[in-house]
Amino acid sequence: MKVWINRDTCESNLSACTSCFGQFIRTGVPDRGCIMNTEDDGTEDYTVYMFSEGAEHGPYFIPKDQAELVAYEGWDKFVDFEPNFRRNEGADRLKK
C-alpha cells in the first residue's frame, strides 16, 4: 500500500502523531486527517510519502514483517529527519 501523509494539516504533537499512525497501520483504515491518499499497490508492505514541516520526506518503505514494530515504536524512529515534537501547540498563549 502506498500512503501519502501531510503532517502539516494537524496540530497534534509528535507523540499523538506516532500513536495515530500506529492505529492506521494496525487497522488499515485510512481515517486519519493527515492521510491525504492511499493506493493499493497489490502488496502488504507500506510505502510512505510524508510532508512535514514544509518539506517532502521519504519515501519510506515498511515491509509487512516490520509494520507492527513501526506501529508500536513510532514512525519517528525510522525516518531520516528529526520531526519537531510540538507543532503550534500553545502558540496562541505565547502571543501578547
C-alpha positions as CSV (number, residue, x, y, z in Angstrom):
1,M,0.0,0.0,0.0
2,K,1.2,3.5,-0.8
3,V,0.3,6.2,1.7
4,W,0.6,10.0,1.4
5,I,0.8,11.8,4.7
6,N,0.8,15.6,5.4
7,R,1.7,16.2,9.0
8,D,1.3,19.9,8.5
9,T,-2.5,19.5,8.4
10,C,-2.6,18.5,12.1
11,E,-1.7,20.4,15.2
12,S,-1.0,17.3,17.3
13,N,2.3,16.8,19.0
14,L,4.7,14.1,17.8
15,S,3.5,11.6,20.4
16,A,-0.1,11.8,19.3
17,C,1.1,11.6,15.6
18,T,3.0,8.4,16.1
19,S,0.1,6.9,18.0
20,C,-2.3,7.9,15.3
21,F,-0.2,6.5,12.5
22,G,0.2,3.3,14.6
23,Q,-3.5,3.0,14.7
24,F,-3.7,3.3,11.0
25,I,-1.1,0.6,10.5
26,R,-2.8,-1.8,12.9
27,T,-6.3,-1.3,11.4
28,G,-5.5,-0.5,7.8
29,V,-8.3,2.1,7.9
30,P,-7.1,5.5,6.5
31,D,-9.5,7.6,8.6
32,R,-6.8,10.0,9.9
33,G,-7.0,13.6,8.8
34,C,-3.3,13.8,7.8
35,I,-3.6,10.8,5.4
36,M,-4.2,12.5,2.2
37,N,-4.3,9.5,-0.1
38,T,-3.8,5.7,-0.2
39,E,-3.3,3.5,-3.1
40,D,-3.4,-0.3,-3.1
41,D,-0.3,-1.4,-5.0
42,G,-1.0,-5.1,-4.5
43,T,1.5,-5.6,-1.7
44,E,1.1,-5.9,2.1
45,D,4.1,-3.6,2.5
46,Y,3.8,0.1,3.0
47,T,5.5,2.9,1.1
48,V,5.0,6.2,2.9
49,Y,5.4,9.6,1.4
50,M,5.5,12.3,4.0
51,F,5.2,16.0,4.0
52,S,6.2,17.5,7.3
53,E,7.3,21.0,8.5
54,G,7.1,22.3,5.0
55,A,9.3,19.7,3.3
56,E,8.8,16.4,1.5
57,H,10.4,13.3,3.1
58,G,10.7,9.7,2.0
59,P,9.6,7.6,0.5
60,Y,9.9,5.2,3.5
61,F,9.4,1.5,2.9
62,I,7.9,-0.6,5.7
63,P,7.9,-4.3,5.0
64,K,4.9,-6.2,6.2
65,D,7.0,-8.1,8.8
66,Q,8.2,-4.7,10.3
67,A,4.8,-2.9,10.2
68,E,3.8,-3.9,13.8
69,L,7.2,-2.7,15.1
70,V,6.8,0.7,13.4
71,A,3.2,0.8,14.6
72,Y,4.2,0.4,18.3
73,E,7.6,2.0,18.3
74,G,6.6,5.1,16.3
75,W,7.4,6.1,12.8
76,D,9.8,8.9,14.0
77,K,12.5,6.3,14.9
78,F,12.7,5.1,11.3
79,V,12.9,8.3,9.3
80,D,15.9,10.3,8.1
81,F,14.8,13.6,9.6
82,E,14.1,14.8,13.1
83,P,10.5,16.0,13.4
84,N,9.6,18.7,15.9
85,F,7.8,17.3,18.9
86,R,5.5,20.3,19.3
87,R,3.7,21.9,16.4
88,N,1.8,25.1,17.1
89,E,0.6,23.8,20.4
90,G,0.0,26.7,22.8
91,A,1.4,29.3,20.4
92,D,-1.6,31.5,21.0
93,R,-0.8,31.7,24.7
94,L,2.7,33.0,23.9
95,K,1.5,36.0,21.9
96,K,0.6,39.1,23.8
